Amino acid sequence: MATKNGIPRREVLRLSAMGAAGAWAASRSKLGLAAGTVPIGVQLYSVRKDCEKDLPGTLQALAKMGYAGVEFAGYYGRSAAELKTLLDANGLKAAGTHTGLDTLEGDALARTIEFNQAIGNKLLICPWIPEERRKTVDDWKKLASEFDALADKVAPHGMRVGYHNHNFEFTPIDGTTPWDLFFGGTKKAVVMQVDTGNCIEGGGDPLVVLKKYPGRAASIHVKEYSKSKPDAFVGEGDIPWKDVFAACEAGGIDWYIVEYEHEDQPAIPAVERCLKNLRAMGK
């Protein structure tokens, strides 16, 4: 069947897909990442005690496992220059930072931008909203407006700002969820970081979220969820990872970021097992 312009519909769809793929490839090229692949990073909160004891040794171990990058959640008393040296020495990239809302506001934003430029990070992810600022529908609408403004401020520096979910974002307020209030009220420049495990724990569905807001997820926290085994490793629980990854890649995503938080398992072997399981899934 041809379109009104005489171009076969199949060809239109093919060109459209090529355009999306080209945009994704261009985006990944700017990040210094290979086209056609989604690199796997690890949230350093997963190995925080190891980082506190020996940050250089921990980064070296993560690189040897095959992780391509790390997402920061604190800097362990290191300067930006020191962190960049450690990353470069191990062939790792900054896959994002979890940076508090207070570091994105007022005069602190300029310092945050400068620090993240120095370590080569382009994703500024807010991991938490203080409870007193997220009680009502109007609170979430106000936050959406504030993040739109933040996105405009960091864009000239080649950065994006985003938000990471816990579980409360999927508890309805006046008939809608905070997640929908926020991402339905922000422009595409404000990116999602979907934490798959937290999402399900809160009553949400990461697959539904990814499909509802295509192209908004710059990274996801690859965190397992299991009703029968709370400390399940990635790939050993209830999440339909094949479908989740397909939704991520259809929208174009920069990073998969492993997070494993169960302290009853040794942290370094745990994140290594998660990575091996992802590799076994073809990632």
C-alpha positions in Angstrom: 0.0 0.0 0.0 1.3 3.4 -1.0 1.0 6.7 1.0 -0.6 9.7 -0.6 2.9 10.8 -1.7 3.3 7.5 -3.7 5.9 6.1 -1.3 5.2 2.5 -0.2 4.1 2.5 3.4 6.7 -0.2 4.2 9.4 2.1 2.9 8.1 5.0 5.0 8.2 2.8 8.1 11.7 1.6 7.2 13.0 5.2 6.8 11.3 6.2 10.0 13.0 3.4 11.8 16.3 4.4 10.2 15.8 8.0 11.4 15.1 6.9 15.0 18.1 4.6 14.9 20.3 7.4 13.4 19.2 9.8 16.2 20.0 7.1 18.8 23.4 6.4 17.2 24.2 10.1 17.1 23.3 10.5 20.8 25.4 7.5 21.7 28.3 8.9 19.7 28.2 12.1 21.7 28.5 10.0 24.8 31.5 8.1 23.4 29.5 4.9 23.3 29.3 2.3 20.6 26.3 2.5 18.3 23.8 -0.3 18.4 24.7 -1.5 21.9 23.5 -0.4 25.3 26.4 -0.4 27.8 25.9 -1.8 31.3 26.9 0.3 34.3 26.6 -0.3 38.0 25.2 2.0 40.7 28.0 2.4 43.2 25.5 2.4 46.0 25.4 -1.4 45.4 29.1 -1.6 46.5 29.2 1.4 48.8 31.0 -0.3 51.7 33.7 -1.5 49.3 34.0 2.0 47.9 34.3 3.4 51.4 37.2 1.0 52.1 39.0 1.0 48.8 37.5 3.1 45.9 40.4 2.5 43.5 40.4 -1.2 44.1 36.6 -1.4 43.8 36.5 0.5 40.5 39.3 -1.8 39.2 37.3 -4.9 40.1 34.1 -3.6 38.5 36.0 -2.8 35.3 37.6 -6.3 35.2 34.1 -7.8 35.5 33.2 -6.0 32.3 31.1 -3.1 33.5 31.4 -0.1 31.1 30.6 2.6 33.6 29.5 3.5 37.1 26.7 5.7 38.4 27.8 7.7 41.4 25.8 8.1 44.6 28.3 10.1 46.6 32.0 10.7 45.9 33.8 9.2 48.9 35.7 12.4 49.6 37.3 12.5 46.2 37.7 15.6 44.0 36.3 15.6 40.5 39.9 15.4 39.1 40.6 12.4 41.3 37.5 10.6 40.2 38.2 11.3 36.5 41.7 9.9 36.9 40.3 6.7 38.5 37.6 6.3 35.8 40.2 6.8 33.0 42.7 4.4 34.6 40.0 1.7 34.5 38.4 2.5 31.2 35.2 3.4 32.9 32.7 6.1 32.0 30.4 8.1 34.3 27.0 6.6 33.6 25.2 9.3 35.7 25.1 10.7 39.2 22.5 10.6 41.8 22.6 14.1 43.0 20.2 15.6 45.7 17.6 18.1 44.7 19.4 20.7 46.9 22.4 20.3 44.6 20.3 21.2 41.6 18.8 24.4 43.0 20.0 27.9 43.5 23.7 28.7 43.5 24.5 25.0 44.0 23.6 24.1 40.4 26.6 25.8 38.9 28.9 23.9 41.2 27.1 20.6 40.3 27.5 21.3 36.6 31.2 22.1 37.0 31.8 18.9 39.0 30.0 16.7 36.6 31.6 18.3 33.6 35.0 17.4 35.1 34.1 13.7 35.6 32.5 13.5 32.1 29.0 12.9 33.3 26.0 14.1 31.3 23.1 12.6 33.4 22.0 14.4 36.6 19.5 12.2 38.3 17.6 13.3 41.3 17.0 10.2 43.4 14.6 11.6 46.1 12.1 14.3 46.7 11.6 15.4 50.4 8.2 14.3 51.6 7.2 17.8 52.5 7.5 18.8 48.8 5.5 15.9 47.3 2.3 15.6 49.3 -0.3 16.9 46.9 -1.2 17.0 43.2 -0.2 20.7 43.1 3.2 19.8 44.7 4.0 17.4 41.9 2.8 19.9 39.2 5.2 22.5 40.8 8.0 20.0 40.8 7.4 19.3 37.1 7.6 23.0 36.3 10.8 23.2 38.3 12.4 20.3 36.5 11.5 21.8 33.1 13.4 24.9 34.2 16.3 22.8 35.3 16.4 21.0 32.0 16.7 24.3 30.2 19.6 25.4 32.5 21.7 22.2 32.1 21.1 21.7 28.4 23.7 24.3 27.2 26.3 22.3 29.1 25.4 19.1 27.2 23.6 17.6 30.2 20.2 16.3 31.0 18.3 16.2 34.3 16.0 13.4 35.4 14.2 11.7 38.2 14.6 8.2 39.7 11.6 6.5 41.3 11.2 4.7 44.6 7.8 3.1 45.3 5.6 6.0 46.4 5.4 7.5 42.9 2.9 4.8 42.0 0.5 5.3 44.9 -2.4 7.3 43.5 -3.2 10.8 44.7 -6.7 12.1 43.7 -7.1 9.4 41.0 -3.6 9.7 39.4 -0.1 8.7 40.3 2.7 11.1 41.1 4.7 9.5 38.3 2.1 10.5 35.8 1.7 13.9 37.3 5.4 14.5 37.0 6.3 12.9 33.6 2.9 13.8 32.1 3.7 17.4 33.1 7.3 17.7 32.1 8.8 18.1 28.6 10.8 15.4 27.0 14.1 17.0 28.1 13.4 15.8 31.6 14.4 12.1 31.5 13.2 9.1 33.4 15.3 6.7 35.4 13.0 3.8 36.0 14.0 1.6 38.9 12.3 -1.7 37.9 12.3 -3.3 41.3 11.0 -0.2 43.1 8.4 0.3 40.5 6.8 -3.1 40.9 7.1 -2.9 44.7 5.0 0.3 44.6 2.3 -1.3 42.5 3.6 -0.1 39.1 4.6 -1.9 36.0 8.0 -0.9 34.4 6.9 -2.2 31.0 3.8 0.0 31.0 5.8 3.0 32.2 8.4 2.6 29.4 5.7 2.2 26.7 3.6 5.1 28.0 6.6 7.5 27.9 8.7 6.3 24.9 12.1 7.9 24.6 12.0 9.4 28.0 14.2 6.8 29.8 17.9 7.7 29.5 18.8 4.9 31.8 17.1 2.3 33.9 18.0 0.7 37.2 18.2 -3.0 36.4 16.9 -4.3 39.7 15.2 -7.7 40.1 11.9 -8.3 41.9 10.7 -11.6 43.2 7.8 -12.4 45.4 9.3 -15.7 46.6 12.9 -14.6 46.9 13.5 -10.9 47.9 17.3 -11.2 47.4 17.0 -12.6 43.8 19.8 -11.6 41.4 19.0 -10.0 38.1 17.5 -12.6 35.8 16.5 -14.9 38.6 13.2 -13.3 39.6 9.8 -12.3 38.2 10.6 -9.4 35.8 10.1 -10.1 32.1 13.5 -8.7 31.2 13.3 -9.5 27.5 10.2 -7.3 27.1 11.7 -4.6 29.3 14.9 -4.4 27.3 12.9 -4.4 24.0 10.9 -1.4 25.3 14.0 0.4 26.4 15.8 -0.1 23.1 12.7 0.9 21.1 12.8 4.3 22.7 16.5 4.6 22.7 18.4 4.4 26.0 21.9 5.2 27.0 22.6 2.9 29.9 21.5 -0.2 31.7 22.5 0.3 35.3 22.7 -2.7 37.7 21.6 -2.1 41.3 21.7 -4.8 43.9 20.9 -3.7 47.5 20.6 -6.8 49.6 23.2 -6.8 52.3 22.8 -10.5 53.1 24.8 -11.1 49.9 28.5 -10.0 49.5 28.3 -7.0 47.3 31.1 -7.5 44.8 30.1 -11.1 43.9 26.5 -10.0 43.7 27.0 -7.4 41.1 29.3 -9.8 39.2 26.6 -12.4 39.1 24.0 -9.9 37.9 26.3 -8.9 35.1 26.9 -12.5 34.1 23.2 -13.1 34.0 22.7 -10.1 31.8 25.4 -11.3 29.4 23.6 -14.7 29.4 20.5 -12.8 28.3 22.4 -11.4 25.4 23.1 -8.0 26.9 
